Structures are given as structure tokens and as C-alpha cells.
């Protein structure tokens, strides 16, 4: 290889590794379910509460239905679960070659 400036063939060639950027992508995975009652609630309250609830629906159907319809948008549901985010980063690496003339100090890319 000859120097384009002075024509000398005393040229050193160097190759450099350079980072041209990186791209990060993320993905979130969620596992949520509506929270129910615990074991103690069913043991002490739940086994007889469904009978009371059934009688309330039978004897007070219209008032209870109206109450449910008007309070439904204001009731908060309780959810339990976890969410995890997985991030992946990909680095773009390139190589750059630079030639340097040892006589005149000229540098260029082939």
C-alpha cells in the first residue's frame, strides 16, 4: 500500500473497534388476579354469609339491585400479583481501519 500524499510504501495499518450505538427493548409481563377472601374469612364468616346473602336477594331484590347498579362504578376491586420487566440491550459494533504513513504522518481510511 502506498501513501497518497508522498507515495511512500512505509505504511502502518491499524484496525479499531468502535461502538456505533445500542438499542434497548423492554417487555413487561404481568400476572394479576382479583383478590378473594382468605381461609379465616371463609371459616368464620363465609360459611353462613352466603345464606344471609341469599335471603337478602330474595326479600330485598329491587333495593339491592338498585344499590348495586349505582355503586358499581365507585367500588374498587382488589388485585394481587406481580409484574416483571425484561430489558434486552443490543450493541452495534463496527470496525474502522486507519492507514498511517510513517514518513509524512498522513492518515487516511482505505
C-alpha positions as CSV (number, residue, x, y, z in Angstrom):
1,X,0.0,0.0,0.0
2,X,1.4,3.4,-0.9
3,X,0.7,6.8,0.8
4,X,-1.5,9.0,-1.4
5,X,0.4,12.2,-0.3
6,X,4.1,11.2,-0.6
7,X,4.0,7.9,-2.4
8,X,6.0,6.0,0.3
9,X,5.3,2.3,0.9
10,X,6.2,2.5,4.6
11,X,2.6,2.5,5.8
12,X,1.1,1.0,9.1
13,X,-2.4,-0.2,9.1
14,X,-4.5,-0.3,12.3
15,X,-8.0,-1.6,12.9
16,X,-10.1,-0.2,15.7
17,X,-13.3,-1.5,17.2
18,X,-16.0,1.2,17.7
19,X,-19.4,1.2,19.2
20,X,-22.0,2.6,16.8
21,X,-24.8,2.7,19.3
22,X,-27.1,0.4,21.2
23,X,-30.8,-0.4,21.2
24,X,-32.7,-1.3,24.4
25,X,-36.0,-3.1,24.2
26,X,-38.2,-3.8,27.2
27,X,-41.0,-6.3,27.7
28,X,-43.3,-6.2,30.8
29,X,-45.1,-9.3,31.9
30,X,-47.9,-9.0,34.4
31,X,-49.8,-11.7,36.3
32,X,-52.7,-10.2,38.2
33,X,-55.9,-11.7,39.5
34,X,-58.8,-10.4,41.6
35,X,-58.2,-10.9,45.3
36,X,-60.6,-13.2,47.0
37,X,-61.3,-13.9,50.7
38,X,-58.8,-15.7,52.9
39,X,-59.2,-19.0,54.7
40,X,-60.1,-17.4,58.1
41,X,-62.9,-15.3,56.4
42,X,-64.5,-18.5,55.0
43,X,-64.0,-20.4,58.3
44,X,-65.7,-17.8,60.5
45,X,-68.0,-15.7,58.2
46,X,-68.2,-17.2,54.7
47,X,-70.0,-20.5,55.5
48,X,-73.1,-18.7,56.9
49,X,-72.8,-15.4,55.0
50,X,-74.0,-17.0,51.7
51,X,-77.3,-17.9,53.4
52,X,-77.8,-14.3,54.6
53,X,-76.9,-13.1,51.1
54,X,-79.4,-15.4,49.5
55,X,-82.2,-14.2,51.8
56,X,-81.3,-10.6,51.1
57,X,-81.5,-11.2,47.4
58,X,-84.9,-12.9,47.7
59,X,-86.6,-10.4,50.0
60,X,-84.9,-7.2,49.1
61,X,-84.2,-7.8,45.4
62,X,-85.2,-4.4,44.0
63,X,-83.5,-2.2,46.5
64,X,-80.4,-4.3,46.5
65,X,-80.3,-4.3,42.7
66,X,-80.6,-0.5,42.5
67,X,-77.9,-0.1,45.2
68,X,-75.6,-2.4,43.2
69,X,-76.2,-0.6,39.9
70,X,-75.5,2.8,41.3
71,X,-72.4,1.9,43.5
72,X,-70.7,-0.4,40.9
73,X,-68.6,2.4,39.3
74,X,-67.3,3.6,42.7
75,X,-66.3,0.2,44.1
76,X,-62.6,-0.6,43.8
77,X,-61.5,-4.2,43.0
78,X,-58.5,-5.5,44.8
79,X,-55.9,-7.2,42.8
80,X,-52.8,-9.2,43.7
81,X,-50.0,-10.3,41.5
82,X,-46.6,-9.3,40.2
83,X,-45.2,-7.5,37.2
84,X,-41.7,-8.0,35.8
85,X,-39.8,-6.2,33.1
86,X,-37.2,-7.8,31.0
87,X,-34.8,-5.4,29.2
88,X,-32.5,-6.5,26.3
89,X,-29.7,-4.3,25.0
90,X,-28.1,-5.0,21.7
91,X,-24.8,-3.1,21.0
92,X,-23.9,-2.4,17.4
93,X,-20.1,-2.8,17.0
94,X,-18.2,-1.8,13.9
95,X,-14.6,-1.9,12.8
96,X,-12.6,1.0,11.4
97,X,-9.3,0.7,9.5
98,X,-6.9,3.7,9.5
99,X,-3.7,3.8,7.5
100,X,-0.8,6.0,8.7
101,X,2.3,6.9,6.6
102,X,5.5,6.5,8.6
103,X,7.4,9.1,6.6
104,X,5.0,12.1,6.3
105,X,2.4,11.2,9.1
106,X,-0.6,11.3,6.7
107,X,-3.6,9.3,7.8
108,X,-6.5,8.1,5.7
109,X,-9.1,5.4,5.5
110,X,-8.8,2.8,2.7
